[in-house]
Amino acid sequence: MRARHVRLATWAVTLALSIAIVAIVAILQLDAYHRTLGNTWRQLAGSASDAVRMIDQSIDSGLGPLLALRNAIDSADSGPIHARLAEVQARHPELASMVALDADGGVIASTSLPLANWRSSLTIPRHMALGVSVRVHVADAQGKLPAGVRILVDSRVPQPAAFGAVVDAGRVGDGMRHSMLGLSAVMSAFALDGRPFASNRDDVVTPWTLPSPQPGASGNYDDGGRLYAWLASTHYPYMVLVSLDRAATQADWMRQARPSMLATLALVILLNGFAALFDRAYRRQTRLVEALSRSTRHLGDVQRTGHIGLWEADLADRTIVWSGQVHEITGLSPDRVIGRQGTYYRLVHEEDQPAVAAWFASFARGDGPYECEHRLRRPDGREVRVNLRAARITSEEGHSILAGTISEITALHETRQRLQDTDRDLAASEAAYRQLLARMPLPLLIVRDDRIEYANLLAEERLGGEGSTLVGRPAGDFLDADAREVTRRGTPEGTSIAAWIEPGRGMPFEAELALSDYRDSRGRGTLVIVRDVTEQRRYEERLNHQARHDELTGLPNRRALRETLDAMVAQSVRDGSGLMVVFIDLDHFKVINDALGHAFGDQVLRDVTLRLGDALEGAGQVGRFGGDEFVAMLPFTCSPAKAIDVLPRIQRAIEEPLEVAGTLQRLKCSIGVAFATRDGADADTLIRNADTAMYDAKRSGRHTWKCYSAEMHATAMARLTVLTRLSGANLDNELALAWQTQHAGADGGTIGAEALLRWPSAPGDLGSNDRLIPLLEETGAIVQIGQWVLREACRQQRLVLDIIGHGCRLSVNVSAQQLVHTDLVADVRQALAETGASASALELELTESAFMHEPERAIRTLHELRAMGVSIALDDFGTGYSNLTYLSRLPLDKIKIDRHFTSTLLQDDVDTSICRSIIFLARSLNLDVVAEGVETDSQRNWLLAEGCSAMQGYFFSRPVPIEEIRCFRPVPPAAPADPFSVLWEPL
């Protein structure tokens, strides 16, 4: 034990020292690695900053030549323009190209060929730089022209309209290659939308995978293989991404860490070698002692565990020596370890003594080993059964002795007796078990060795033949090969398999076999319970058909359509063929349901199903998506333009006259088309996009078809954005009002203002009212937003009137849907009450479409509003479906001429005549008239001459937030030099 303790202590100290050394070195090297990684991140960020600074400087250096051109050129004469461009280009060779452009982006003059398309660059928003309006655009390569950064400066004269210069991608890439990490890192420049335009490496392409950043934003990330740092320019629309291979950083760290690691490993190996030598010396000393102790311990364990006693009998002097376990078995006194054979013989049961004596005598004839089982009567009176086992051997003294064992087997004997009793009980219960099997309510068989050993009455009736029994016949006459194989190899309890059964009479049928092992006195077999599942299978097939097919038309339903379409898309990809998804919706089908009832509507759907099948002539598959919507999936091998020739055939088939309830109906349909894999690579996407195209066809007037395009998806996303962000309870965080004042044309005095809706945080082009308002009308959100505009305008009424004058009226636009779907009078009354606004200073503007539905109700509503003191104006007059009858009955105060007519005054004779007619009509009806969209002094003078004194437009003011109204004051109109100047100037 002492040696073991010393060895354990030695190994414990060695292990502790090894762990401590390794831990210290690991911590130091981990810290070194983090410092190395931190240096790498700082180098990447610095390299990105240097690249952005270099590109910004290149752009800024291009502004100087452009400003020189802007100040030098004041005419459209191409000769001086060409000369001036060439002169500036010679002084600034770092610019790849310089151009002069007209207002449409056409190139008037250029210093290089071929010419690039500059039109897209003119759509880029302007910003001020060096006191002028500047556009900066990252342009892709065009043919032989490389990508580059385009810089545009507006001209001082109408022609040329702008001057442009190009910093090409080659110059940017060359600057990156001469930067700090230009030779080891990958440096790429991107437009803000992720388009690459310059890189220092041609062999490595690094895509931009992050969202578009804000100007001046920076960041870094790690994709596991490379380290990335990026920076967006603060002034211009581009960003730079710099990356290094993480393996290179790890290799630098490993070169520094390798000597320390090797030294640590050598020290740990030395410590453990010393401990191993020390341990080996102690092990040699204790091995012999442990072997001896182990042998003694095992012998004692065997005797105690097996309850076995050891004994030796000398055949010459008839003495016996035994171990301690013999005392426990025989009950002899523990202090006696030596006795004579007679001592043991007296303990043997009287009936077993002759057998024991004969057993001892048998050793005179042979050496054994021999066994003898008999009973003993212990001195305490308890009777036990023991087993003697011995063999004759020669002792160290040369005497013949018996060496043997004695073990108590009382419990084993009793167990054998109980098993014999159990076998008798089992034999007696087998007959009862057979009777139970005979009463089983299903056919039951017992199969053993591929033969039927037992069959109950139901099995005989269902499977047997006339005048013959199943018992004794081969199982193969009734069961298929799979079932026979299962019965041969045995089955776990509760196993069920499907099999075909061939009865002695009748047709084969499908059955479910419940199998379990069967054992009796004759061996193992298999118990087979047969359940006919023919009807169940038919029921399941009906359920499966109903789950995948439309009950009314029998066509595949929506679930089956998706599964089939996914399979057809995969097949199309494998074959390289085309696949077209056609979404068909019946136009105005609800009219048939409402007029004739759903029973006749169902009959129409069934007839349409037959016509679709005839129109497609068996090509592809058709399913019912729901309601009056159908989906056709048509594979094709021709071009998509040729494949859509089937669409007119579908329309003609549906348009064929159809007799419904004694009437002749002609249906029409709207169709949307999507192509795999151009418009989607899975069923849900293709069906959704085809549905989107179908709704676009409906919006285009129905009875037509449309192919899906990305613009449709953008419209759908815009519609979703409107519904998501502008349908909430709190619109104050999303929307705002802008105010555009109305003026007297003669002196420029302010006579009113119109509240205009603005969405400052709108995504994409939804900030434009021309784009936003139709979506609000389409989604129905215009009702809630119109109520918000009314309340917000009333809330700001007092502040606006304080600025422009309390004798003015403030106009609020009201949607036709507000007039139809809400109580407009109650809404106005509530807004006035909540905000304290004055009804006499409020004017509501409605378009002519507001009176197309329920005109009588609209007229009553307007009379009630007039009674409250609210003024009513008819907006966009002349652009709708004017009805002079309603115009004469409407309680109007004012008519507003739409800007469409005003903008073409003095240019289009027809629009000029319409404006004159509208002004005459308004004066004849004693109505005020306001002209919208006035932008030039000539338009103002013409309107004044025709009798229109109230005007609104950019000539007077632009729509501005309420905070900016305070920054302006009206001045009398004068003939401005710039036709787009306004009648407002800063205070």
Salt bridges, closest charged atoms under 4 A:
ASP31 OD2 - ARG35 NH1 2.04
ASP50 OD1 - ARG53 NH1 2.79
GLU87 OE1 - ARG84 NH1 3.08
GLU87 OE2 - ARG91 NH1 3.00
GLU94 OE2 - HIS92 ND1 3.22
ASP140 OD1 - ARG195 NH1 2.63
ASP154 OD2 - ARG126 NE 2.63
ASP154 OD1 - ARG135 NH1 3.24
ASP174 OD1 - HIS178 ND1 3.64
ASP193 OD2 - ARG195 NE 2.86
ASP203 OD1 - ARG201 NE 3.06
ASP222 OD2 - ARG246 NH2 1.88
ASP252 OD1 - ARG255 NH2 2.00
ASP279 OD1 - ARG7 NH1 3.10
ASP279 OD2 - ARG283 NE 2.67
GLU290 OE2 - ARG4 NH2 3.43
ASP301 OD1 - ARG304 NH2 2.48
ASP314 OD2 - HIS399 ND1 3.98
GLU350 OE1 - HIS349 ND1 3.81
GLU350 OE1 - ARG377 NE 3.62
GLU351 OE1 - ARG375 NH2 2.79
ASP352 OD2 - ARG375 NE 3.05
ASP367 OD1 - ARG392 NH2 2.62
GLU371 OE2 - ARG389 NH1 2.65
GLU373 OE2 - ARG385 NH1 3.62
GLU373 OE2 - ARG416 NH2 3.00
ASP380 OD2 - ARG378 NH2 3.21
GLU383 OE1 - HIS349 NE2 3.82
GLU383 OE1 - ARG377 NH1 3.81
GLU408 OE1 - HIS307 NE2 3.32
GLU408 OE2 - ARG382 NH1 3.91
ASP421 OD1 - ARG424 NH2 1.91
GLU430 OE2 - ARG434 NH2 3.94
GLU430 OE2 - ARG522 NH2 3.64
ASP450 OD2 - ARG488 NE 2.78
GLU453 OE2 - ARG434 NH2 3.92
GLU453 OE2 - ARG448 NH2 2.37
GLU453 OE2 - ARG522 NH2 3.70
ASP477 OD2 - ARG473 NH2 3.68
GLU485 OE1 - ARG488 NH1 3.29
GLU510 OE2 - ARG537 NE 3.18
GLU512 OE1 - ARG531 NH2 2.44
ASP517 OD1 - ARG524 NH1 3.43
ASP520 OD2 - ARG448 NH2 2.99
ASP520 OD2 - ARG522 NH2 3.51
ASP532 OD2 - ARG462 NH2 3.18
GLU535 OE2 - ARG538 NH1 2.86
GLU540 OE1 - ARG537 NH1 3.45
ASP550 OD2 - ARG624 NH1 3.02
GLU563 OE1 - ARG548 NH1 2.13
GLU563 OE2 - ARG559 NE 3.54
ASP585 OD2 - LYS698 NZ 2.62
ASP587 OD1 - LYS698 NZ 2.96
ASP594 OD2 - LYS590 NZ 2.66
ASP645 OD2 - LYS642 NZ 3.45
GLU655 OE2 - HIS703 NE2 3.03
ASP679 OD2 - ARG678 NH2 3.04
ASP684 OD1 - ARG562 NE 2.54
ASP696 OD1 - ARG699 NH2 3.77
GLU734 OE1 - ARG725 NH2 2.86
GLU754 OE1 - LYS896 NZ 3.10
ASP765 OD1 - ARG771 NE 3.49
GLU778 OE2 - ARG699 NH1 3.13
GLU778 OE2 - ARG719 NE 2.90
GLU792 OE2 - ARG795 NH2 2.24
ASP802 OD1 - HIS806 NE2 2.63
GLU843 OE2 - LYS894 NZ 3.00
GLU845 OE2 - LYS896 NZ 2.77
GLU854 OE1 - ARG857 NH1 3.93
GLU856 OE1 - ARG889 NH2 2.82
ASP893 OD1 - ARG866 NH1 3.54
ASP911 OD2 - HIS900 NE2 3.97
GLU932 OE2 - LYS896 NZ 3.14
ASP937 OD1 - ARG940 NH2 2.73
GLU946 OE2 - ARG916 NE 3.40
GLU985 OE2 - ARG969 NH2 2.64
